[in-house]
Amino acid sequence: MLTLTRTYKKNYTRGKLKIPNSSLKLDTLELTYDNNKRDISCIPEKKYIVKCNYSMTFGDCLKLYEPVIEDYWYMLDEDKRHIIFKRPKRIKEVDNREGILIHSGNAVADFSFYNSQHQLINYKSNSKGCILIGSGFFEVKDIINEEQAYITGSKKALAILYDYVKEEGGFTDLYITNSNKEDNYYE
């Protein structure tokens, strides 16, 4: 299972995506959370299913779905406790959303800042609720002194993640949590 651990900021959400059996952690960038509102919020923390996808806009990418749990069964563990197993029988679009993707991109807001050589750098938003993936994460103060962020190495990071999901049969689980939770595990 892929695990995305988020840190929420005023203008964006920073994340680290852990690929199982790998020391590799990729950077993510999303909109900040605002009650799962379309086009202005990242999606809620929970378990999703990620599938390989092709988008006319982004090319190879990954699409997120929610599992619809319809099948339960019980077993006793070695301490004679009941363990509930849940198996999704279907998937559906993310609640209140359509087409939530993991794709390449650099920023979740339009902003400008001056670099160390005093050159004006401009970024345009690449997301309306999707997860941007990369291998470098940078926080900067924009020209109105607001904290903003951008990621780099996005196409290469997406290719690594896409290949991993493809090797898993074209789909895998993704658990989204946050760095402030005391116990980061999926129940």
C-alpha positions in Angstrom: 0.0 0.0 0.0 1.2 3.5 -0.9 1.2 5.9 2.0 0.9 9.7 1.6 1.6 11.7 4.8 0.5 15.3 4.6 1.4 18.5 6.3 -1.1 21.3 5.9 -0.1 24.9 5.3 -2.1 28.0 4.7 -1.8 28.1 0.9 -0.9 24.4 0.1 -0.5 20.9 1.4 2.9 19.3 1.4 3.3 15.5 1.4 5.6 12.6 1.3 4.6 9.5 -0.7 6.2 6.3 0.5 6.5 3.4 -2.0 6.4 0.0 -0.3 9.7 -2.0 0.0 11.6 1.1 -1.1 13.6 3.8 0.6 12.2 6.2 -2.0 9.9 8.9 -0.8 8.4 11.2 -3.4 7.2 14.8 -2.8 3.6 15.8 -3.3 1.9 19.1 -3.5 -1.9 19.7 -3.2 -4.4 22.4 -2.5 -5.0 23.0 1.2 -8.0 21.2 2.7 -11.3 23.1 2.6 -14.1 20.5 3.3 -13.5 18.7 0.0 -14.9 21.6 -2.1 -14.4 21.1 -5.8 -11.5 23.0 -7.4 -10.3 24.6 -4.2 -9.6 21.7 -1.8 -7.5 18.6 -1.6 -9.4 15.3 -1.1 -10.1 13.9 2.4 -7.7 11.6 4.3 -8.8 8.0 3.8 -8.0 4.9 1.8 -8.2 5.1 -2.0 -7.6 2.8 -4.9 -5.1 4.1 -7.5 -5.3 2.9 -11.1 -3.1 3.5 -14.1 -4.9 6.0 -16.4 -4.4 8.1 -19.5 -5.5 11.7 -19.7 -5.7 13.8 -22.8 -4.3 16.7 -20.8 -1.6 14.9 -18.7 -0.8 11.7 -20.6 0.1 8.7 -18.4 -1.1 9.4 -14.9 -2.9 7.7 -12.0 -6.6 8.1 -11.1 -8.0 7.8 -7.6 -11.2 6.0 -6.7 -12.9 5.1 -3.5 -13.6 1.4 -2.7 -17.2 0.5 -2.1 -17.1 -2.1 0.6 -19.8 -4.8 0.3 -18.1 -7.9 1.6 -17.1 -8.6 5.2 -15.8 -11.7 6.9 -14.3 -12.5 10.3 -11.4 -14.5 11.6 -9.9 -15.1 15.0 -6.3 -14.1 15.4 -3.9 -15.9 17.6 -5.2 -14.1 20.7 -8.8 -15.2 19.9 -9.8 -11.7 18.9 -12.1 -11.1 15.9 -10.5 -9.5 13.0 -12.8 -7.9 10.4 -11.7 -8.1 6.8 -13.2 -5.9 4.2 -13.1 -6.5 0.4 -14.1 -3.9 -2.1 -16.4 -5.2 -4.7 -16.7 -2.0 -6.7 -15.0 1.4 -7.0 -16.5 4.8 -7.4 -15.3 8.3 -8.1 -14.0 10.2 -5.1 -16.9 11.7 -3.1 -18.1 15.0 -4.5 -15.4 14.9 -7.2 -14.6 13.7 -10.7 -11.3 12.8 -12.2 -9.0 13.2 -9.2 -5.5 12.3 -10.6 -1.9 12.0 -9.5 -0.1 13.8 -12.3 2.9 15.9 -13.1 2.9 19.7 -12.4 4.7 22.3 -10.4 2.3 24.5 -8.4 -1.2 24.6 -7.0 -1.5 28.4 -7.1 -0.6 31.2 -9.5 2.3 33.2 -7.9 5.5 35.0 -8.6 8.7 35.4 -6.6 12.2 36.7 -6.9 15.0 34.1 -6.9 18.5 34.6 -5.4 19.6 36.4 -8.6 16.7 38.8 -8.3 14.9 37.4 -11.3 11.1 37.3 -11.3 9.9 33.7 -11.5 6.2 33.0 -12.3 4.3 29.8 -11.6 0.8 28.9 -12.8 -1.4 26.4 -11.0 -1.5 22.9 -12.3 -4.2 21.5 -10.0 -7.8 21.9 -9.2 -7.8 19.2 -6.5 -5.4 16.6 -7.9 -2.1 15.4 -6.4 1.0 16.7 -8.0 4.1 14.5 -7.6 7.8 15.4 -7.7 11.2 14.8 -6.3 12.1 18.2 -5.1 10.0 20.5 -2.8 10.6 24.2 -2.3 8.9 26.8 -0.1 9.2 30.5 -1.1 7.8 33.9 -0.2 5.9 35.3 -3.2 5.9 39.0 -4.2 3.2 39.8 -1.6 5.1 38.0 1.1 2.8 34.9 1.2 4.3 31.5 1.7 3.9 29.4 -1.5 5.4 26.1 -2.7 6.5 24.4 -5.9 7.9 21.0 -6.8 10.4 19.9 -9.4 11.3 16.6 -11.0 7.6 15.9 -11.6 7.7 13.9 -14.8 10.4 11.6 -13.6 8.7 11.1 -10.2 5.4 10.3 -12.0 7.1 7.8 -14.2 8.6 6.0 -11.2 5.2 5.9 -9.4 3.3 4.9 -12.6 5.7 2.0 -13.2 5.3 0.8 -9.6 1.5 0.8 -10.0 1.8 -0.9 -13.4 4.0 -3.6 -11.9 1.3 -4.1 -9.1 -1.2 -5.1 -11.8 -2.3 -1.6 -12.8 -3.8 -0.7 -9.4 -2.9 -0.5 -5.8 -4.1 1.0 -2.5 -3.2 4.5 -1.3 -3.7 5.6 2.3 -3.7 9.4 2.9 -3.0 10.5 6.5 -1.3 13.5 8.1 1.9 14.1 10.0 0.0 15.4 13.1 -1.8 12.1 13.8 -0.3 10.1 16.7 -0.9 6.7 15.0 -0.5 6.8 11.2 -2.1 3.5 10.3 -5.1 2.4 8.3 -7.9 0.9 10.3 
